Amino acid sequence: MERRLSIGRIFLILLAVVLVGVFGFLLYNDGKLQNLQVMDFNNSQDENRQELNAHNQQIIQQADTVQQSIDNTITGLVLYGNTSLGSGKLSYQLKNTLNTELFKKINDTIKQTPSIIGHQVTLPVADLGISSETTDTILARLGITPLVVAKDFTIPADTAPVEIGIKTIMGTFPNFAAQADSNFSRISINGIEGRLKITQENNNEKIYFFVRKDAGEAVNIISGTRIIPEIAEIYQSYTPVIFFEFEQDDAAKYISTVKAVLKHHEKHNEQFIVIYRTKANSEMDVALSEAFGYNYIRTDEEEIDYADLAEKIYFRIKTLKYLDEIINTVQKAENVIFSE
């Protein structure tokens, strides 16, 4: 009887061992299966990341190619004007129009990925106009009409401001707006770099100060020494859009003004747009049409619609084929980015 019980106990023990072994085997294989599943999931994630990174790199490469095309051709648009530019309204609308018409599809894709958002494509638009300045003053501020020192003075050895006189090479005294120093501050005199400060007295008289960039030796400057605005060179490779307003129509002066601006863009003066507000078939309209042909845009609106004018400028420079290379590059880039 006891022997049978012993055999029974042994059988139960063996059965338990077998069950534990089977259970352990199943757990072991289930763990391996889970590990394999995790590995497959991780590998799948890695592959997705690699594909995403490769696609992002592809987008960046194509966007950079488009940007390089802009730099190699039109570079950007630079607006010359006074009240006509609407205190930044035309430049704002032009940026919107250009980036919508040319780059919206690419830029919308870039915006969806924060890590590459810095690679958005832009065609720069620079507004060099100040509404309170006259045409002659604006041309002087931008270095198109050369500026010189109006009286002898000494640049001190330190960086203390020193009062200076300014006139054009023709002997006229420009009346720069006080806010002009925001895009006119960096100048050089006799090779010494510095900035111009403009203050306005109660009688509206402007006082100009030169502040050298770095301390050095004191230098005596004689009347007639050239003043070189840094801004004069920054936008020389840009395509000029010229839109001044005169109190009285003067075709000869306007044509002369435009030619002065184009001479300033001497290496790139075959691309330009001229705008003037006048009635159709007026003497001014006829003269500007004859002088500048299809590069001339007439507007006669009492209240300028800057969004509409921006569209006209865009389609005109497109028709003049200034954008051909850029458009072709954009199309190739979109074909690559959106090929899948």
C-alpha positions as CSV (number, residue, x, y, z in Angstrom):
1,M,0.0,0.0,0.0
2,E,2.8,2.4,1.0
3,R,4.7,1.3,-2.1
4,R,1.8,2.3,-4.3
5,L,1.6,5.7,-2.6
6,S,5.3,6.2,-3.1
7,I,4.9,5.4,-6.8
8,G,2.0,7.8,-7.0
9,R,4.0,10.5,-5.3
10,I,6.9,10.0,-7.6
11,F,4.5,10.1,-10.6
12,L,3.0,13.4,-9.4
13,I,6.4,14.9,-8.8
14,L,7.5,13.9,-12.3
15,L,4.3,15.3,-13.7
16,A,4.8,18.5,-11.9
17,V,8.4,18.7,-13.1
18,V,7.2,18.1,-16.7
19,L,4.5,20.7,-16.4
20,V,6.9,23.3,-14.9
21,G,9.3,22.5,-17.8
22,V,6.6,22.9,-20.4
23,F,5.4,26.1,-18.8
24,G,8.9,27.5,-18.6
25,F,9.5,26.5,-22.2
26,L,6.3,28.3,-23.2
27,L,7.2,31.4,-21.2
28,Y,10.8,31.4,-22.7
29,N,9.5,31.1,-26.2
30,D,6.8,33.7,-25.6
31,G,9.5,36.1,-24.2
32,K,11.6,35.4,-27.3
33,L,8.5,36.1,-29.5
34,Q,7.8,39.4,-27.6
35,N,11.5,40.4,-28.0
36,L,11.3,39.6,-31.7
37,Q,8.2,41.7,-32.0
38,V,9.8,44.6,-30.1
39,M,12.9,44.3,-32.3
40,D,10.7,44.2,-35.4
41,F,8.8,47.3,-34.2
42,N,12.0,49.1,-33.3
43,N,13.5,48.2,-36.7
44,S,10.3,49.4,-38.4
45,Q,10.5,52.7,-36.5
46,D,14.1,53.1,-37.4
47,E,13.3,52.4,-41.0
48,N,10.5,55.0,-40.9
49,R,12.8,57.5,-39.3
50,Q,15.5,56.8,-41.9
51,E,12.9,57.2,-44.7
52,L,11.6,60.4,-43.0
53,N,15.1,61.8,-42.6
54,A,16.0,61.0,-46.1
55,H,12.8,62.7,-47.4
56,N,13.5,65.7,-45.2
57,Q,17.0,65.9,-46.6
58,Q,15.6,65.7,-50.0
59,I,13.2,68.6,-49.3
60,I,16.1,70.6,-47.9
61,Q,18.3,69.9,-50.9
62,Q,15.6,70.9,-53.3
63,A,14.7,74.1,-51.4
64,D,18.3,75.1,-51.2
65,T,18.6,74.6,-55.0
66,V,15.6,76.9,-55.6
67,Q,17.1,79.5,-53.2
68,Q,20.4,79.3,-55.1
69,S,18.6,79.8,-58.3
70,I,17.1,83.1,-56.9
71,D,20.5,84.2,-55.8
72,N,22.0,83.5,-59.2
73,T,19.3,85.4,-61.2
74,I,17.0,88.0,-59.8
75,T,18.5,87.9,-56.2
76,G,15.6,90.0,-54.9
77,L,13.6,93.1,-55.6
78,V,14.6,96.5,-54.2
79,L,11.9,99.2,-54.0
80,Y,12.9,102.8,-54.6
81,G,10.2,105.4,-53.8
82,N,8.7,107.8,-51.3
83,T,5.0,108.1,-50.3
84,S,4.2,106.0,-53.3
85,L,5.4,102.8,-51.5
86,G,2.7,103.2,-48.9
87,S,5.0,103.0,-45.9
88,G,5.8,99.3,-46.5
89,K,2.5,98.3,-47.9
90,L,3.8,97.5,-51.4
91,S,6.8,95.5,-50.1
92,Y,4.4,93.5,-47.8
93,Q,2.0,92.7,-50.7
94,L,4.9,91.8,-53.0
95,K,6.4,89.3,-50.6
96,N,2.9,87.7,-50.2
97,T,2.3,87.6,-53.9
98,L,5.8,86.2,-54.8
99,N,5.9,83.6,-52.1
100,T,2.3,82.5,-52.9
101,E,2.7,82.3,-56.6
102,L,6.2,80.8,-56.7
103,F,6.9,78.8,-53.5
104,K,3.6,78.0,-51.7
105,K,3.7,74.3,-52.4
106,I,7.3,73.8,-51.3
107,N,7.0,76.1,-48.3
108,D,3.7,74.5,-47.1
109,T,5.5,71.1,-47.0
110,I,8.4,72.6,-45.1
111,K,6.1,74.2,-42.5
112,Q,4.7,70.8,-41.6
113,T,8.2,69.7,-40.3
114,P,9.5,72.0,-37.6
115,S,13.0,70.7,-37.8
116,I,13.4,72.0,-41.4
117,I,11.3,75.1,-41.2
118,G,14.4,77.3,-41.5
119,H,14.8,76.2,-45.1
120,Q,11.7,78.0,-46.5
121,V,12.3,79.5,-49.8
122,T,12.0,83.3,-50.1
123,L,12.5,85.9,-52.8
124,P,13.7,89.0,-50.8
125,V,12.0,92.3,-51.1
126,A,13.8,95.4,-49.7
127,D,12.0,98.7,-49.2
128,L,14.4,101.6,-49.3
129,G,11.7,104.3,-49.3
130,I,10.9,106.8,-46.6
131,S,7.6,108.7,-47.2
132,S,8.8,111.9,-45.6
133,E,11.8,112.3,-47.8
134,T,12.1,113.8,-51.3
135,T,13.3,111.9,-54.2
136,D,16.7,113.7,-54.2
137,T,17.2,113.0,-50.5
138,I,16.4,109.3,-51.0
139,L,18.9,109.1,-53.8
140,A,21.5,110.8,-51.6
141,R,20.8,108.5,-48.6
142,L,21.3,105.5,-50.8
143,G,24.5,106.7,-52.3
144,I,23.1,107.0,-55.8
145,T,23.8,110.7,-55.6
146,P,27.3,110.8,-54.0
147,L,27.6,112.3,-50.5
148,V,30.6,114.3,-49.2
149,V,31.6,116.0,-46.0
150,A,30.4,119.6,-45.9
151,K,33.1,121.0,-43.6
152,D,36.4,120.0,-42.1
153,F,36.3,118.0,-38.9
154,T,38.3,115.6,-36.9
155,I,37.3,112.0,-36.1
156,P,38.4,111.4,-32.5
157,A,40.6,108.5,-31.4
158,D,37.8,107.1,-29.3
159,T,34.2,106.2,-30.2
160,A,32.7,109.5,-29.0
161,P,30.1,111.1,-31.4
162,V,31.4,114.0,-33.4
163,E,29.2,116.4,-35.3
164,I,29.6,116.5,-39.1
165,G,28.2,118.4,-42.1
166,I,26.8,116.5,-45.1
167,K,26.1,117.6,-48.6
168,T,25.7,116.0,-52.1
169,I,28.5,116.2,-54.6
170,M,26.3,118.8,-56.4
171,G,26.4,121.1,-53.3
172,T,22.8,120.5,-52.1
173,F,22.1,119.8,-48.5
174,P,19.8,116.7,-48.1
175,N,17.3,116.8,-45.3
176,F,17.3,113.2,-44.1
177,A,14.4,112.0,-42.0
178,A,15.2,111.2,-38.4
179,Q,14.2,107.6,-38.8
180,A,16.5,107.2,-41.8
181,D,19.4,106.1,-39.6
182,S,17.7,102.7,-39.3
183,N,18.8,101.8,-42.8
184,F,21.4,104.5,-43.3
185,S,23.4,104.3,-40.1
186,R,26.5,102.3,-41.4
187,I,28.8,104.5,-43.3
188,S,32.5,105.0,-43.9
189,I,34.5,108.2,-44.1
190,N,38.1,108.1,-45.4
191,G,38.1,104.3,-44.9
192,I,37.0,104.6,-41.2
193,E,33.8,102.6,-40.6
194,G,31.1,103.9,-38.3
195,R,27.5,104.9,-38.0
196,L,25.6,108.1,-38.6
197,K,23.3,109.4,-35.9
198,I,20.5,111.9,-36.7
199,T,19.0,114.2,-34.2
200,Q,16.3,116.8,-34.8
201,E,16.2,120.2,-33.1
202,N,13.0,122.0,-32.1
203,N,13.3,124.1,-35.3
204,N,13.3,120.9,-37.3
205,E,16.9,121.4,-38.2
206,K,18.8,118.1,-38.4
207,I,22.2,117.6,-36.8
208,Y,24.4,114.7,-37.9
209,F,27.0,112.9,-35.8
210,F,29.5,110.3,-36.8
211,V,30.4,107.5,-34.4
212,R,33.4,105.4,-35.4
213,K,33.1,101.7,-35.0
214,D,36.5,101.0,-33.4
215,A,38.8,103.3,-31.5
216,G,42.1,104.2,-33.2
217,E,44.1,107.3,-34.1
218,A,42.5,110.7,-34.5
219,V,42.0,111.6,-38.2
220,N,41.5,115.0,-39.8
221,I,38.9,115.0,-42.5
222,I,38.7,117.8,-45.1
223,S,35.6,119.1,-46.8
224,G,34.7,117.2,-49.9
225,T,35.7,113.7,-48.6
226,R,33.3,111.1,-49.8
227,I,30.8,109.5,-47.4
228,I,30.1,105.9,-48.4
229,P,26.8,104.4,-47.1
230,E,27.1,100.7,-46.7
231,I,23.5,100.3,-48.0
232,A,24.7,101.7,-51.4
233,E,26.4,98.3,-52.1
234,I,24.1,95.8,-50.4
235,Y,21.3,95.8,-53.0
236,Q,23.2,96.4,-56.2
237,S,22.6,92.9,-57.4
238,Y,18.8,93.2,-56.8
239,T,16.3,94.0,-59.5
240,P,15.1,97.6,-59.0
241,V,11.4,98.5,-58.8
242,I,11.2,102.3,-59.1
243,F,8.1,104.2,-58.1
244,F,8.5,107.8,-57.1
245,E,5.7,110.4,-56.8
246,F,6.4,114.0,-57.9
247,E,4.3,117.0,-56.9
248,Q,4.2,118.0,-60.6
249,D,4.7,115.8,-63.6
250,D,8.2,116.1,-65.0
251,A,9.0,113.4,-67.5
252,A,12.6,114.5,-68.0
253,K,13.4,114.5,-64.3
254,Y,11.7,111.2,-63.7
255,I,13.6,109.6,-66.6
256,S,16.8,111.1,-65.3
257,T,16.0,109.7,-61.8
258,V,15.3,106.2,-63.2
259,K,18.6,106.2,-65.2
260,A,20.5,107.3,-62.1
261,V,19.1,104.3,-60.2
262,L,19.9,101.9,-63.1
263,K,23.4,103.3,-63.4
264,H,23.8,102.4,-59.7
265,H,22.8,98.8,-60.6
266,E,25.2,98.9,-63.6
267,K,26.0,95.2,-63.6
268,H,22.4,94.2,-63.4
269,N,20.5,97.2,-65.0
270,E,18.9,95.2,-67.8
271,Q,16.3,94.0,-65.3
272,F,14.0,96.7,-63.8
273,I,10.4,97.9,-63.4
274,V,9.3,101.6,-63.5
275,I,6.0,102.7,-62.1
276,Y,4.3,106.0,-62.2
277,R,0.8,107.3,-61.2
278,T,-0.7,109.2,-64.1
279,K,-3.7,109.2,-66.5
280,A,-3.6,107.0,-69.6
281,N,-2.1,108.8,-72.7
282,S,-1.0,111.8,-70.6
283,E,2.3,113.4,-71.7
284,M,3.9,111.7,-68.7
285,D,2.5,108.3,-69.7
286,V,3.6,108.6,-73.3
287,A,7.1,109.8,-72.4
288,L,7.6,107.0,-69.9
289,S,6.2,104.4,-72.3
290,E,8.7,105.6,-75.0
291,A,11.6,105.6,-72.6
292,F,11.1,102.3,-70.8
293,G,8.7,100.3,-73.0
294,Y,7.2,97.1,-71.4
295,N,9.3,97.8,-68.2
296,Y,6.9,100.6,-67.4
297,I,3.7,100.1,-65.4
298,R,1.1,102.9,-65.3
299,T,-1.4,103.3,-62.4
300,D,-3.9,106.1,-62.1
301,E,-5.7,105.0,-58.9
302,E,-6.5,107.8,-56.4
303,E,-6.1,105.3,-53.7
304,I,-3.5,102.7,-54.6
305,D,-4.6,99.1,-54.2
306,Y,-1.2,97.6,-53.2
307,A,-2.3,94.0,-53.5
308,D,-3.4,94.6,-57.1
309,L,-0.2,96.5,-57.9
310,A,1.9,93.7,-56.5
311,E,0.1,91.3,-58.8
312,K,0.8,93.6,-61.8
313,I,4.5,93.7,-60.9
314,Y,4.7,90.0,-60.5
315,F,3.1,89.2,-63.8
316,R,5.2,91.9,-65.5
317,I,8.5,90.5,-64.3
318,K,7.2,87.0,-65.2
319,T,6.3,88.1,-68.7
320,L,9.7,89.8,-69.0
321,K,11.2,86.3,-68.3
322,Y,13.1,87.5,-65.2
323,L,11.7,84.5,-63.3
324,D,12.1,81.8,-66.0
325,E,15.1,80.0,-64.3
326,I,13.5,80.2,-60.9
327,I,10.1,78.8,-62.1
328,N,11.9,75.9,-63.9
329,T,13.9,75.1,-60.8
330,V,10.8,75.2,-58.7
331,Q,9.0,72.8,-61.0
332,K,12.0,70.4,-61.0
333,A,12.1,70.6,-57.2
334,E,8.4,69.9,-56.8
335,N,8.7,66.9,-59.2
336,V,11.4,65.4,-56.9
337,I,9.7,66.2,-53.6
338,F,6.2,65.1,-54.6
339,S,7.1,62.2,-57.0
340,E,5.7,59.5,-54.6
